[in-house]
Amino acid sequence: MRNTQATNLIFELSQPGRCGVCIAQSDVPQQDPAKWFPAGALAASAPPLPELTEPDVVRHFTNLSTLNMSIDTHYYPLGSCTMKYNPKRNERIAAFDGLAQIHPYQPDETVQGMLQLLYGLQDMLAEISGLPVVSLQPAAGAHGELTALMLAAAYYRDRGEKRTTVLAPDSAHGTNPASARMAGFDFVTIPSCSDGRVDVEKLKEQLNDQTAVFMITNPSTLGLFDDQVQEISDLVHEFGGLIYLDGANMNAILGITRPGDFGADMMHFNPHKTFSGPHGGGGPGAGPICVTAELGAYLPKPIVGFDDGSQTYFLDNDRPKSIGRVRSFFGNVGVLVRAYSYILSHGPVGLKRIAENAVLNANYLLSQVKGFLDVPLGNRCMHEFVASAESIGKQNGLKQPAMDIAKRLLDYGYHPPTVYFPLTVHEAMMMEPTETESKQTLDAFAKTLETIVQESPEVLATAPHSTIISRPDEVQAARKPIMKWTPKQD
Ligand SMILES: *Cc1c(COP(=O)(O)O)cnc(C)c1O
């Protein structure tokens, strides 16, 4: 049941004279602030801080925390985001004092355990990606993209080549063009064929001696594995360009195939998607990148090294071609510890089973959903698929049916799928069940969806009906949030 009671602001709960803590009487004589500060720096009256007891405060924030959906409370099939269940074991390990309490300025010899762990993670990511040199520094997937494109720029500069263009298919995540522009490249979109794969003929038209990088998400955001990827990478390499693999969808291919084996030169992982890092709420995440030996020289420094002679781990700063730092200290280490714990606890066999079950679950859900929603790209998918609510909208006179269905799902206690992405499918609803859900959960979700698409247009167009706020103006809520409380005059 969703909590609909925590609607009062903390200011409205305030009662004059209530207090959560008692501070001892000060033994310092009181001073007149006007003696010490210029008049303009002093407020005319004390700020209207809320006055509450400790239990009032605890209840208020605990109630607020239940207004949001989370993986621990609700099924969360948000496509492209891999909202799988995060095993609590990884949380406990990341909180170990010996890991959580160390300081990044400690000398290397006092943090050998952490360095060994990070070195091990570099090794495991190299093995999983098929790309041998790893930087754990980037702070998110998008930051990994930017870092890798900066690497590509450094690589071409070093070779005296002037290459200006980054290309990606039209199904790419918005971070791809954004990263390309931030790294100083021009960006060109390559159309997809009607089957969702890259249009190789259109790609050929755009390849030339200005081509720096082709970015490909494989499996793509349409939930399809592009089997032309080897051909595409050979083509791009013929023109002297590099292949970047957006690894957000690694959950579908862990232990089955490796980007380094199908032609990628660089890639990022999203440990907060694939390796169960806590997810949502704005982070922190992480975006480790893996690259070929040739590109390894340009990686951000330091990376973790191991000295055979003294058998110790060290931060390797002696990297003259490095692009420098992209993140303070060593990146978001807490997320990296969870990824290390997750990968080790599954092992190679377990990782492969993750991918197999993620794909199995997505195909099962697809088979249940296609009876009442169009799935334009066919009957098979990888870890996710994209349905379209376009025809439901036409039948019911709904202007934005994907949004209406998504909003209505909130009333039934489900976090909605990703909607209106990828842009290539009209009224897109992108569903990614993940491997951690049971058949019962998927059945119940599909049944609810079926109920919803048969509901009256009036109910759908005004949903959700059970939440405190129904349809905020999302753009204004993000750009002009109301952050200031004004006391009611009465
Ligand atoms: C999530 C995602 C990204 C961006 O990753 P962040 O960690 O959120 O910065 C990039 N590409 C795809 C396909 C994604 O799904």
The ligand as a Tripos MOL2 file, in Angstrom:
@<TRIPOS>MOLECULE
LIG
   15    15     1     0     0
SMALL
NO_CHARGES

@<TRIPOS>ATOM
      1 C1         22.3490    4.2770  -18.5420 C.3       1 LIG1
      2 C2         22.8950    4.4150  -19.9030 C.ar      1 LIG1
      3 C3         23.9580    5.3060  -20.1630 C.ar      1 LIG1
      4 C4         24.4880    6.2960  -19.1590 C.3       1 LIG1
      5 O1         24.9780    5.7160  -17.9880 O.3       1 LIG1
      6 P1         24.9870    6.5210  -16.6180 P.3       1 LIG1
      7 O2         25.7250    5.6020  -15.6970 O.co2     1 LIG1
      8 O3         23.5650    6.7590  -16.2320 O.co2     1 LIG1
      9 O4         25.7240    7.8120  -16.8520 O.co2     1 LIG1
     10 C5         24.4930    5.3030  -21.4410 C.ar      1 LIG1
     11 N1         24.0030    4.4990  -22.4110 N.ar      1 LIG1
     12 C6         22.9660    3.6560  -22.1870 C.ar      1 LIG1
     13 C7         22.4820    2.7940  -23.3110 C.3       1 LIG1
     14 C8         22.3710    3.5920  -20.9240 C.ar      1 LIG1
     15 O5         21.3340    2.7690  -20.7200 O.3       1 LIG1
@<TRIPOS>BOND
     1     1     2 1
     2     2     3 ar
     3     2    14 ar
     4     3     4 1
     5     3    10 ar
     6     4     5 1
     7     5     6 1
     8     6     7 2
     9     6     8 1
    10     6     9 1
    11    10    11 ar
    12    11    12 ar
    13    12    13 1
    14    12    14 ar
    15    14    15 1
@<TRIPOS>SUBSTRUCTURE
     1 LIG1         1 GROUP 0 **** ****
